[in-house]
Amino acid sequence: MFNKQSTKCALFYIPKSMKSVALLQIKVSITILIISLVQLFCSCTRTIKTDILLSTNGKSLDIDLSKHMKYTGFYWEDILDSVKIIFPETTEASLIGEIVQVEFSDDRIFIYDMVHGGSVIIFDVNGSFIKRLPKGNGPGEINRVVGISYDKWAKELLVIQNPIVQRFSINGDYIDDYILPFPIDRLIVKEKEFVFSKIKGHQCKTIDNYNEYSIITTDRNLNIMKMMLPYTAERSTIIMVNKGDSLAFAMSGNDTIYHYYNDSLRRTFILKIPNKANINNMKFDEMVNFLQTTKPFTECFLGNYLETDRHQYIEFEYGIHPYTIFRDKKNGNIGGGLSILIDDGHKNLFAIKQPIATHEDWFISVDNPYNYCKGKIESDQFISKTDLNKLELLNDDDNPFFVMYKLKPFE
């Protein structure tokens, strides 16, 4: 959980006693405090020294995508191991709009969607509705949400509303707020540190080299510790994946996947595509080398990257064609291709979409009831009869449902 100790360059604690102040006074006080803090952190001339973490020069592994970049598709049946479906309860209070982000814990599902400009909804893992966080500008209310995160050590839900991070229990009970000295678009919580993906273009004179790097880490007291990964393109988007003890980083306009573990940043994978030079043996001793050797994709755009315990998922576009690639981390074998195929010659007729999240060894995709063709699937080799019956009973305006699937080893 967040340590409330006040330290330099730390996030700032808003006491819970503010709940007793009138709502108007709260709004005015918070506004004045935010303005003052932003001016303090981003205009003073005193700078704070931080460590710049460069990637190690160890040999990275090529992932050759060229063999799977053909004008052919693949069948889910060839790579699926098991499937289960979660149906979030549909009530007036629990309606889900377009899902932006979802976080799974062992017993909760946290959803950030676009209902009324952004809301956060909590379900249990069976789909039973627990709470929708209230909208507003007071303590415990949310407005202008940009992301969520789950702290499994403190068992808390964190809601990002730049420059505020709010803490809630897993049932949605408000705990307190913290104010960030910089705006972020993603937060991942580790056992001893917090990892932030900051918004590019924000200026801050109090932190050395702040404007050049995309990732900032703090300790559990929220003191800034490290910065890493220079921005390599004007439109590069940082993809952060929380995987056990490590973190994976990827950039939308870049060919390289990094892993951060035990205070070390390692360049672990290079994505190889046709007509692209291999940069496997080049070094990253300083930023200029990083910018020169980490070449941007000129023909290819990395759309998403995810990891489960066993597999990697790489979604990218080459030219005008989207590709879905899965890689077995244990043996390096790859499955996937240009598109997902379904035909009458295969038993499994249920269309599973690309994943948007992971939990343990499960990939998680989301689908809508109106996409399901009722009456056409009498049996499915992966989906239980119970889940098929629930699919048949869905109405078009019911909540989206989650399809969780494991992949089998790629032999």
HELIX and SHEET records of a PDB file:
HELIX    1   1 LYS A   16  SER A   20  5                                   5    
HELIX    2   2 LEU A   23  SER A   43  1                                  21    
HELIX    3   3 SER A   66  HIS A   68  5                                   3    
HELIX    4   4 TRP A   76  ASP A   78  5                                   3    
HELIX    5   5 VAL A  115  GLY A  117  5                                   3    
HELIX    6   6 TYR A  210  GLU A  212  5                                   3    
HELIX    7   7 MET A  287  THR A  293  1                                   7    
HELIX    8   8 PRO A  369  ASN A  371  5                                   3    
HELIX    9   9 LYS A  385  LEU A  393  1                                   9    
SHEET    1   A 5 PHE A  12  ILE A  14  0                                        
SHEET    2   A 5 TYR A 174  ILE A 179 -1                                        
SHEET    3   A 5 ILE A 164  SER A 169 -1                                        
SHEET    4   A 5 GLU A 156  GLN A 161 -1                                        
SHEET    5   A 5 GLY A 147  ASP A 151 -1                                        
SHEET    1   B 5 ASP A  51  LEU A  53  0                                        
SHEET    2   B 5 ILE A 224  PRO A 230  1                                        
SHEET    3   B 5 TYR A 213  ASP A 219 -1                                        
SHEET    4   B 5 GLU A 193  LYS A 198 -1                                        
SHEET    5   B 5 ILE A 184  VAL A 189 -1                                        
SHEET    1   C 3 SER A  55  THR A  56  0                                        
SHEET    2   C 3 SER A 264  LYS A 272  1                                        
SHEET    3   C 3 LEU A  61  ASP A  64  1                                        
SHEET    1   D 5 SER A  55  THR A  56  0                                        
SHEET    2   D 5 SER A 264  LYS A 272  1                                        
SHEET    3   D 5 THR A 256  TYR A 261 -1                                        
SHEET    4   D 5 SER A 246  MET A 251 -1                                        
SHEET    5   D 5 ILE A 238  LYS A 243 -1                                        
SHEET    1   E 2 PHE A  74  TYR A  75  0                                        
SHEET    2   E 2 ILE A 340  LEU A 341  1                                        
SHEET    1   F 4 LEU A  80  ILE A  86  0                                        
SHEET    2   F 4 PHE A 401  LEU A 407 -1                                        
SHEET    3   F 4 TRP A 362  ASP A 367 -1                                        
SHEET    4   F 4 ALA A 357  HIS A 359 -1                                        
SHEET    1   G 4 ILE A  99  PHE A 104  0                                        
SHEET    2   G 4 ARG A 108  ASP A 113 -1                                        
SHEET    3   G 4 SER A 119  ASP A 124 -1                                        
SHEET    4   G 4 PHE A 129  ARG A 132 -1                                        
SHEET    1   H 4 CYS A 300  GLU A 307  0                                        
SHEET    2   H 4 HIS A 311  TYR A 318 -1                                        
SHEET    3   H 4 HIS A 321  ASP A 328 -1                                        
SHEET    4   H 4 ILE A 334  GLY A 337 -1                                        
END                                                                             
